[in-house]
Amino acid sequence: MGWASGYIERLRKGETVSFRPRGHSMKGKVASGQLCTVAPFASEAEREALAVGDIVLCKVHGSEYLHLVVARQPGRFQIGNNRGNINGWVGPNAIFGRLVALGD
C-alpha cells in the first residue's frame, strides 16, 4: 500500500480526486504540495488516447507516481518524471487517471 492507494481506489470507482503530492521530481510542471486534481478515464478509448506529456497517476514496478507519459508504443506507455528519470513501461491498466487541474 503506497501513498496513492486510496486515491487509486476512488479513481477505480469513477470518482475524481484531489491531493497535494510532495517531492520535486515534477518541478516545473507540479510543485511540491500543489493541489492536483486527477480524473478517472470515461472509457478505455480515452485511456488509450493518452499522449506524451500527459501527467498521470500510475503504478510502475509496484510504486505509485504522479508522473509524465514520456513515450508510447501500441498498448504501453513509458512513465518518467520532469527531471529526466524513467520509471519504466506500463500497460494501460496501470494508469488510473489523468491530471486535469492544478491549484494553489
N, CA, C and O atoms as a GROMACS GRO file, in nm:
protein
  416
    1MET      N    1   0.085  -0.119   0.000
    1MET     CA    2   0.000   0.000   0.000
    1MET      C    3   0.089   0.124   0.000
    1MET      O    4   0.174   0.140   0.087
    2GLY      N    5   0.069   0.211  -0.098
    2GLY     CA    6   0.152   0.329  -0.111
    2GLY      C    7   0.075   0.456  -0.082
    2GLY      O    8  -0.040   0.453  -0.039
    3TRP      N    9   0.140   0.568  -0.106
    3TRP     CA   10   0.082   0.699  -0.074
    3TRP      C   11  -0.047   0.727  -0.151
    3TRP      O   12  -0.132   0.802  -0.104
    4ALA      N   13  -0.062   0.668  -0.269
    4ALA     CA   14  -0.178   0.699  -0.354
    4ALA      C   15  -0.284   0.589  -0.357
    4ALA      O   16  -0.380   0.600  -0.433
    5SER      N   17  -0.269   0.485  -0.278
    5SER     CA   18  -0.362   0.370  -0.284
    5SER      C   19  -0.508   0.411  -0.267
    5SER      O   20  -0.594   0.364  -0.341
    6GLY      N   21  -0.537   0.497  -0.172
    6GLY     CA   22  -0.674   0.542  -0.150
    6GLY      C   23  -0.728   0.621  -0.268
    6GLY      O   24  -0.845   0.606  -0.304
    7TYR      N   25  -0.644   0.702  -0.329
    7TYR     CA   26  -0.686   0.780  -0.446
    7TYR      C   27  -0.711   0.687  -0.566
    7TYR      O   28  -0.806   0.707  -0.642
    8ILE      N   29  -0.625   0.587  -0.581
    8ILE     CA   30  -0.642   0.491  -0.690
    8ILE      C   31  -0.774   0.416  -0.676
    8ILE      O   32  -0.845   0.397  -0.774
    9GLU      N   33  -0.806   0.374  -0.555
    9GLU     CA   34  -0.933   0.304  -0.533
    9GLU      C   35  -1.052   0.392  -0.570
    9GLU      O   36  -1.148   0.345  -0.631
   10ARG      N   37  -1.045   0.519  -0.533
   10ARG     CA   38  -1.154   0.611  -0.566
   10ARG      C   39  -1.162   0.633  -0.718
   10ARG      O   40  -1.272   0.640  -0.772
   11LEU      N   41  -1.049   0.645  -0.785
   11LEU     CA   42  -1.048   0.659  -0.931
   11LEU      C   43  -1.110   0.536  -0.996
   11LEU      O   44  -1.186   0.549  -1.092
   12ARG      N   45  -1.078   0.419  -0.945
   12ARG     CA   46  -1.136   0.295  -0.999
   12ARG      C   47  -1.288   0.293  -0.986
   12ARG      O   48  -1.357   0.228  -1.066
   13LYS      N   49  -1.340   0.362  -0.887
   13LYS     CA   50  -1.485   0.371  -0.866
   13LYS      C   51  -1.548   0.483  -0.949
   13LYS      O   52  -1.669   0.504  -0.944
   14GLY      N   53  -1.466   0.554  -1.026
   14GLY     CA   54  -1.518   0.660  -1.112
   14GLY      C   55  -1.517   0.798  -1.050
   14GLY      O   56  -1.574   0.891  -1.107
   15GLU      N   57  -1.454   0.813  -0.935
   15GLU     CA   58  -1.450   0.943  -0.867
   15GLU      C   59  -1.328   1.025  -0.912
   15GLU      O   60  -1.223   0.969  -0.941
   16THR      N   61  -1.344   1.156  -0.917
   16THR     CA   62  -1.232   1.248  -0.936
   16THR      C   63  -1.173   1.275  -0.799
   16THR      O   64  -1.246   1.289  -0.702
   17VAL      N   65  -1.040   1.282  -0.790
   17VAL     CA   66  -0.972   1.301  -0.662
   17VAL      C   67  -0.882   1.424  -0.666
   17VAL      O   68  -0.836   1.465  -0.772
   18SER      N   69  -0.859   1.481  -0.549
   18SER     CA   70  -0.764   1.592  -0.535
   18SER      C   71  -0.671   1.562  -0.419
   18SER      O   72  -0.714   1.507  -0.317
   19PHE      N   73  -0.545   1.597  -0.435
   19PHE     CA   74  -0.445   1.572  -0.332
   19PHE      C   75  -0.326   1.665  -0.354
   19PHE      O   76  -0.318   1.733  -0.456
   20ARG      N   77  -0.236   1.666  -0.258
   20ARG     CA   78  -0.116   1.751  -0.263
   20ARG      C   79   0.009   1.663  -0.252
   20ARG      O   80   0.057   1.638  -0.142
   21PRO      N   81   0.061   1.616  -0.365
   21PRO     CA   82   0.181   1.531  -0.359
   21PRO      C   83   0.303   1.610  -0.315
   21PRO      O   84   0.313   1.731  -0.338
   22ARG      N   85   0.394   1.542  -0.251
   22ARG     CA   86   0.518   1.603  -0.203
   22ARG      C   87   0.637   1.548  -0.282
   22ARG      O   88   0.638   1.431  -0.321
   23GLY      N   89   0.733   1.632  -0.305
   23GLY     CA   90   0.854   1.591  -0.377
   23GLY      C   91   0.885   1.689  -0.489
   23GLY      O   92   0.807   1.779  -0.519
   24HIS      N   93   1.001   1.669  -0.550
   24HIS     CA   94   1.048   1.764  -0.651
   24HIS      C   95   1.070   1.701  -0.788
   24HIS      O   96   1.128   1.764  -0.877
   25SER      N   97   1.026   1.577  -0.806
   25SER     CA   98   1.050   1.508  -0.933
   25SER      C   99   0.973   1.569  -1.049
   25SER      O  100   1.009   1.548  -1.166
   26MET      N  101   0.866   1.643  -1.019
   26MET     CA  102   0.786   1.705  -1.126
   26MET      C  103   0.801   1.857  -1.128
   26MET      O  104   0.720   1.927  -1.189
   27LYS      N  105   0.905   1.908  -1.061
   27LYS     CA  106   0.930   2.053  -1.057
   27LYS      C  107   0.928   2.110  -1.198
   27LYS      O  108   0.988   2.054  -1.290
   28GLY      N  109   0.859   2.222  -1.212
   28GLY     CA  110   0.843   2.284  -1.342
   28GLY      C  111   0.707   2.254  -1.403
   28GLY      O  112   0.658   2.327  -1.488
   29LYS      N  113   0.646   2.145  -1.358
   29LYS     CA  114   0.511   2.109  -1.401
   29LYS      C  115   0.416   2.106  -1.281
   29LYS      O  116   0.306   2.160  -1.287
   30VAL      N  117   0.460   2.042  -1.172
   30VAL     CA  118   0.382   2.033  -1.048
   30VAL      C  119   0.476   2.064  -0.933
   30VAL      O  120   0.579   1.997  -0.916
   31ALA      N  121   0.443   2.163  -0.853
   31ALA     CA  122   0.525   2.198  -0.737
   31ALA      C  123   0.492   2.108  -0.619
   31ALA      O  124   0.379   2.059  -0.608
   32SER      N  125   0.589   2.084  -0.533
   32SER     CA  126   0.566   2.005  -0.413
   32SER      C  127   0.454   2.069  -0.330
   32SER      O  128   0.462   2.188  -0.298
   33GLY      N  129   0.353   1.992  -0.296
   33GLY     CA  130   0.242   2.041  -0.216
   33GLY      C  131   0.133   2.112  -0.294
   33GLY      O  132   0.035   2.157  -0.235
   34GLN      N  133   0.148   2.123  -0.424
   34GLN     CA  134   0.046   2.189  -0.506
   34GLN      C  135  -0.077   2.100  -0.518
   34GLN      O  136  -0.066   1.978  -0.531
   35LEU      N  137  -0.195   2.161  -0.514
   35LEU     CA  138  -0.320   2.086  -0.525
   35LEU      C  139  -0.334   2.031  -0.666
   35LEU      O  140  -0.331   2.107  -0.764
   36CYS      N  141  -0.350   1.900  -0.677
   36CYS     CA  142  -0.365   1.831  -0.805
   36CYS      C  143  -0.501   1.762  -0.810
   36CYS      O  144  -0.540   1.695  -0.715
   37THR      N  145  -0.571   1.780  -0.918
   37THR     CA  146  -0.699   1.711  -0.939
   37THR      C  147  -0.681   1.612  -1.053
   37THR      O  148  -0.639   1.649  -1.163
   38VAL      N  149  -0.713   1.486  -1.024
   38VAL     CA  150  -0.697   1.377  -1.120
   38VAL      C  151  -0.833   1.315  -1.146
   38VAL      O  152  -0.906   1.283  -1.052
   39ALA      N  153  -0.867   1.298  -1.273
   39ALA     CA  154  -0.996   1.241  -1.311
   39ALA      C  155  -0.975   1.100  -1.366
   39ALA      O  156  -0.874   1.071  -1.430
   40PRO      N  157  -1.073   1.012  -1.341
   40PRO     CA  158  -1.066   0.878  -1.398
   40PRO      C  159  -1.095   0.884  -1.548
   40PRO      O  160  -1.139   0.987  -1.599
   41PHE      N  161  -1.070   0.775  -1.616
   41PHE     CA  162  -1.098   0.767  -1.759
   41PHE      C  163  -1.244   0.729  -1.780
   41PHE      O  164  -1.295   0.638  -1.714
   42ALA      N  165  -1.310   0.798  -1.871
   42ALA     CA  166  -1.451   0.769  -1.900
   42ALA      C  167  -1.465   0.640  -1.979
   42ALA      O  168  -1.571   0.577  -1.977
   43SER      N  169  -1.358   0.601  -2.050
   43SER     CA  170  -1.363   0.480  -2.132
   43SER      C  171  -1.220   0.430  -2.155
   43SER      O  172  -1.123   0.501  -2.131
   44GLU      N  173  -1.211   0.306  -2.201
   44GLU     CA  174  -1.079   0.252  -2.236
   44GLU      C  175  -1.019   0.329  -2.353
   44GLU      O  176  -0.897   0.346  -2.360
   45ALA      N  177  -1.102   0.375  -2.443
   45ALA     CA  178  -1.053   0.453  -2.557
   45ALA      C  179  -0.986   0.583  -2.509
   45ALA      O  180  -0.885   0.625  -2.565
   46GLU      N  181  -1.043   0.644  -2.407
   46GLU     CA  182  -0.983   0.766  -2.352
   46GLU      C  183  -0.847   0.735  -2.290
   46GLU      O  184  -0.752   0.812  -2.306
   47ARG      N  185  -0.837   0.624  -2.220
   47ARG     CA  186  -0.708   0.584  -2.161
   47ARG      C  187  -0.607   0.556  -2.272
   47ARG      O  188  -0.491   0.599  -2.262
   48GLU      N  189  -0.648   0.487  -2.375
   48GLU     CA  190  -0.558   0.454  -2.487
   48GLU      C  191  -0.514   0.580  -2.563
   48GLU      O  192  -0.412   0.578  -2.632
   49ALA      N  193  -0.590   0.689  -2.551
   49ALA     CA  194  -0.560   0.812  -2.622
   49ALA      C  195  -0.459   0.901  -2.548
   49ALA      O  196  -0.429   1.011  -2.594
   50LEU      N  197  -0.407   0.854  -2.436
   50LEU     CA  198  -0.307   0.934  -2.364
   50LEU      C  199  -0.193   0.972  -2.458
   50LEU      O  200  -0.154   0.895  -2.545
   51ALA      N  201  -0.142   1.092  -2.437
   51ALA     CA  202  -0.036   1.144  -2.524
   51ALA      C  203   0.091   1.171  -2.443
   51ALA      O  204   0.085   1.190  -2.321
   52VAL      N  205   0.202   1.173  -2.512
   52VAL     CA  206   0.328   1.213  -2.449
   52VAL      C  207   0.308   1.353  -2.390
   52VAL      O  208   0.257   1.443  -2.457
   53GLY      N  209   0.348   1.371  -2.266
   53GLY     CA  210   0.332   1.498  -2.197
   53GLY      C  211   0.216   1.499  -2.099
   53GLY      O  212   0.210   1.585  -2.011
   54ASP      N  213   0.123   1.403  -2.111
   54ASP     CA  214   0.014   1.394  -2.014
   54ASP      C  215   0.071   1.354  -1.878
   54ASP      O  216   0.164   1.274  -1.870
   55ILE      N  217   0.015   1.409  -1.772
   55ILE     CA  218   0.053   1.374  -1.635
   55ILE      C  219  -0.053   1.278  -1.582
   55ILE      O  220  -0.173   1.307  -1.589
   56VAL      N  221  -0.007   1.164  -1.530
   56VAL     CA  222  -0.099   1.058  -1.491
   56VAL      C  223  -0.066   1.006  -1.351
   56VAL      O  224   0.048   1.014  -1.306
   57LEU      N  225  -0.167   0.952  -1.285
   57LEU     CA  226  -0.147   0.878  -1.161
   57LEU      C  227  -0.138   0.732  -1.201
   57LEU      O  228  -0.231   0.677  -1.260
   58CYS      N  229  -0.026   0.669  -1.170
   58CYS     CA  230   0.000   0.535  -1.220
   58CYS      C  231   0.081   0.455  -1.119
   58CYS      O  232   0.125   0.505  -1.016
   59LYS      N  233   0.099   0.328  -1.153
   59LYS     CA  234   0.180   0.238  -1.074
   59LYS      C  235   0.282   0.174  -1.166
   59LYS      O  236   0.246   0.114  -1.268
   60VAL      N  237   0.411   0.186  -1.131
   60VAL     CA  238   0.520   0.128  -1.210
   60VAL      C  239   0.606   0.045  -1.116
   60VAL      O  240   0.658   0.096  -1.017
   61HIS      N  241   0.621  -0.082  -1.147
   61HIS     CA  242   0.700  -0.174  -1.065
   61HIS      C  243   0.660  -0.167  -0.918
   61HIS      O  244   0.746  -0.173  -0.830
   62GLY      N  245   0.529  -0.154  -0.891
   62GLY     CA  246   0.477  -0.153  -0.755
   62GLY      C  247   0.479  -0.019  -0.685
   62GLY      O  248   0.426  -0.008  -0.574
   63SER      N  249   0.538   0.083  -0.745
   63SER     CA  250   0.542   0.216  -0.684
   63SER      C  251   0.442   0.308  -0.752
   63SER      O  252   0.417   0.297  -0.872
   64GLU      N  253   0.384   0.398  -0.675
   64GLU     CA  254   0.281   0.489  -0.725
   64GLU      C  255   0.343   0.625  -0.755
   64GLU      O  256   0.424   0.677  -0.678
   65TYR      N  257   0.303   0.682  -0.869
   65TYR     CA  258   0.360   0.807  -0.915
   65TYR      C  259   0.254   0.898  -0.976
   65TYR      O  260   0.156   0.852  -1.034
   66LEU      N  261   0.274   1.027  -0.961
   66LEU     CA  262   0.206   1.128  -1.043
   66LEU      C  263   0.316   1.179  -1.135
   66LEU      O  264   0.387   1.274  -1.102
   67HIS      N  265   0.329   1.117  -1.251
   67HIS     CA  266   0.440   1.144  -1.342
   67HIS      C  267   0.391   1.158  -1.485
   67HIS      O  268   0.271   1.149  -1.513
   68LEU      N  269   0.484   1.180  -1.574
   68LEU     CA  270   0.456   1.206  -1.715
   68LEU      C  271   0.455   1.080  -1.800
   68LEU      O  272   0.527   0.984  -1.773
   69VAL      N  273   0.372   1.082  -1.903
   69VAL     CA  274   0.388   0.987  -2.013
   69VAL      C  275   0.499   1.046  -2.099
   69VAL      O  276   0.483   1.153  -2.156
   70VAL      N  277   0.612   0.976  -2.108
   70VAL     CA  278   0.727   1.029  -2.182
   70VAL      C  279   0.744   0.964  -2.319
   70VAL      O  280   0.815   1.017  -2.405
   71ALA      N  281   0.681   0.849  -2.339
   71ALA     CA  282   0.683   0.782  -2.469
   71ALA      C  283   0.566   0.685  -2.472
   71ALA      O  284   0.511   0.648  -2.369
   72ARG      N  285   0.530   0.645  -2.593
   72ARG     CA  286   0.423   0.546  -2.604
   72ARG      C  287   0.448   0.457  -2.724
   72ARG      O  288   0.506   0.499  -2.825
   73GLN      N  289   0.403   0.335  -2.711
   73GLN     CA  290   0.404   0.237  -2.817
   73GLN      C  291   0.267   0.170  -2.814
   73GLN      O  292   0.194   0.188  -2.716
   74PRO      N  293   0.230   0.097  -2.915
   74PRO     CA  294   0.098   0.032  -2.912
   74PRO      C  295   0.081  -0.052  -2.785
   74PRO      O  296   0.157  -0.146  -2.760
   75GLY      N  297  -0.020  -0.017  -2.705
   75GLY     CA  298  -0.053  -0.094  -2.586
   75GLY      C  299   0.032  -0.071  -2.464
   75GLY      O  300   0.015  -0.140  -2.363
   76ARG      N  301   0.125   0.026  -2.469
   76ARG     CA  302   0.205   0.055  -2.349
   76ARG      C  303   0.256   0.198  -2.350
   76ARG      O  304   0.263   0.265  -2.453
   77PHE      N  305   0.291   0.243  -2.228
   77PHE     CA  306   0.332   0.381  -2.206
   77PHE      C  307   0.458   0.382  -2.121
   77PHE      O  308   0.470   0.306  -2.026
   78GLN      N  309   0.553   0.470  -2.156
   78GLN     CA  310   0.671   0.489  -2.073
   78GLN      C  311   0.646   0.604  -1.978
   78GLN      O  312   0.603   0.712  -2.021
   79ILE      N  313   0.672   0.582  -1.850
   79ILE     CA  314   0.647   0.682  -1.747
   79ILE      C  315   0.780   0.734  -1.695
   79ILE      O  316   0.875   0.658  -1.675
   80GLY      N  317   0.786   0.866  -1.673
   80GLY     CA  318   0.905   0.928  -1.617
   80GLY      C  319   0.869   1.057  -1.546
   80GLY      O  320   0.754   1.100  -1.548
   81ASN      N  321   0.969   1.118  -1.484
   81ASN     CA  322   0.944   1.244  -1.415
   81ASN      C  323   0.988   1.362  -1.502
   81ASN      O  324   1.029   1.344  -1.616
   82ASN      N  325   0.980   1.481  -1.447
   82ASN     CA  326   1.015   1.601  -1.523
   82ASN      C  327   1.162   1.637  -1.509
   82ASN      O  328   1.204   1.747  -1.546
   83ARG      N  329   1.241   1.544  -1.455
   83ARG     CA  330   1.384   1.568  -1.438
   83ARG      C  331   1.468   1.471  -1.523
   83ARG      O  332   1.590   1.464  -1.510
   84GLY      N  333   1.399   1.396  -1.609
   84GLY     CA  334   1.470   1.306  -1.699
   84GLY      C  335   1.481   1.162  -1.654
   84GLY      O  336   1.533   1.078  -1.727
   85ASN      N  337   1.432   1.130  -1.534
   85ASN     CA  338   1.437   0.992  -1.487
   85ASN      C  339   1.321   0.912  -1.546
   85ASN      O  340   1.210   0.963  -1.558
   86ILE      N  341   1.348   0.789  -1.582
   86ILE     CA  342   1.247   0.700  -1.638
   86ILE      C  343   1.209   0.596  -1.533
   86ILE      O  344   1.296   0.532  -1.474
   87ASN      N  345   1.078   0.580  -1.510
   87ASN     CA  346   1.030   0.479  -1.416
   87ASN      C  347   1.014   0.343  -1.483
   87ASN      O  348   1.044   0.240  -1.423
   88GLY      N  349   0.968   0.343  -1.609
   88GLY     CA  350   0.951   0.218  -1.681
   88GLY      C  351   0.829   0.220  -1.770
   88GLY      O  352   0.758   0.320  -1.780
   89TRP      N  353   0.806   0.107  -1.835
   89TRP     CA  354   0.692   0.089  -1.925
   89TRP      C  355   0.578   0.023  -1.850
   89TRP      O  356   0.600  -0.066  -1.768
   90VAL      N  357   0.455   0.067  -1.879
   90VAL     CA  358   0.336   0.008  -1.819
   90VAL      C  359   0.228  -0.010  -1.926
   90VAL      O  360   0.227   0.059  -2.028
   91GLY      N  361   0.138  -0.103  -1.898
   91GLY     CA  362   0.021  -0.118  -1.981
   91GLY      C  363  -0.085  -0.018  -1.938
   91GLY      O  364  -0.070   0.046  -1.834
   92PRO      N  365  -0.190  -0.005  -2.015
   92PRO     CA  366  -0.293   0.094  -1.983
   92PRO      C  367  -0.363   0.069  -1.850
   92PRO      O  368  -0.414   0.164  -1.790
   93ASN      N  369  -0.368  -0.054  -1.803
   93ASN     CA  370  -0.436  -0.083  -1.676
   93ASN      C  371  -0.357  -0.038  -1.554
   93ASN      O  372  -0.410  -0.041  -1.443
   94ALA      N  373  -0.232   0.004  -1.571
   94ALA     CA  374  -0.151   0.056  -1.461
   94ALA      C  375  -0.161   0.208  -1.450
   94ALA      O  376  -0.095   0.269  -1.365
   95ILE      N  377  -0.243   0.269  -1.535
   95ILE     CA  378  -0.265   0.414  -1.532
   95ILE      C  379  -0.410   0.435  -1.489
   95ILE      O  380  -0.503   0.385  -1.554
   96PHE      N  381  -0.429   0.509  -1.380
   96PHE     CA  382  -0.560   0.516  -1.315
   96PHE      C  383  -0.636   0.646  -1.341
   96PHE      O  384  -0.758   0.650  -1.329
   97GLY      N  385  -0.564   0.753  -1.375
   97GLY     CA  386  -0.629   0.880  -1.402
   97GLY      C  387  -0.530   0.980  -1.459
   97GLY      O  388  -0.409   0.961  -1.456
   98ARG      N  389  -0.586   1.088  -1.513
   98ARG     CA  390  -0.506   1.193  -1.575
   98ARG      C  391  -0.524   1.323  -1.497
   98ARG      O  392  -0.634   1.354  -1.451
   99LEU      N  393  -0.415   1.398  -1.482
   99LEU     CA  394  -0.421   1.529  -1.416
   99LEU      C  395  -0.506   1.622  -1.501
   99LEU      O  396  -0.481   1.639  -1.620
  100VAL      N  397  -0.610   1.682  -1.439
  100VAL     CA  398  -0.700   1.771  -1.513
  100VAL      C  399  -0.694   1.915  -1.462
  100VAL      O  400  -0.741   2.006  -1.531
  101ALA      N  401  -0.638   1.936  -1.342
  101ALA     CA  402  -0.632   2.072  -1.288
  101ALA      C  403  -0.523   2.081  -1.182
  101ALA      O  404  -0.497   1.987  -1.106
  102LEU      N  405  -0.461   2.199  -1.178
  102LEU     CA  406  -0.364   2.234  -1.073
  102LEU      C  407  -0.418   2.356  -0.999
  102LEU      O  408  -0.471   2.448  -1.060
  103GLY      N  409  -0.403   2.355  -0.867
  103GLY     CA  410  -0.445   2.468  -0.786
  103GLY      C  411  -0.331   2.519  -0.702
  103GLY      O  412  -0.215   2.482  -0.723
  104ASP      N  413  -0.363   2.603  -0.606
  104ASP     CA  414  -0.260   2.660  -0.517
  104ASP      C  415  -0.230   2.570  -0.401
  104ASP      O  416  -0.147   2.603  -0.317
   0.00000   0.00000   0.00000
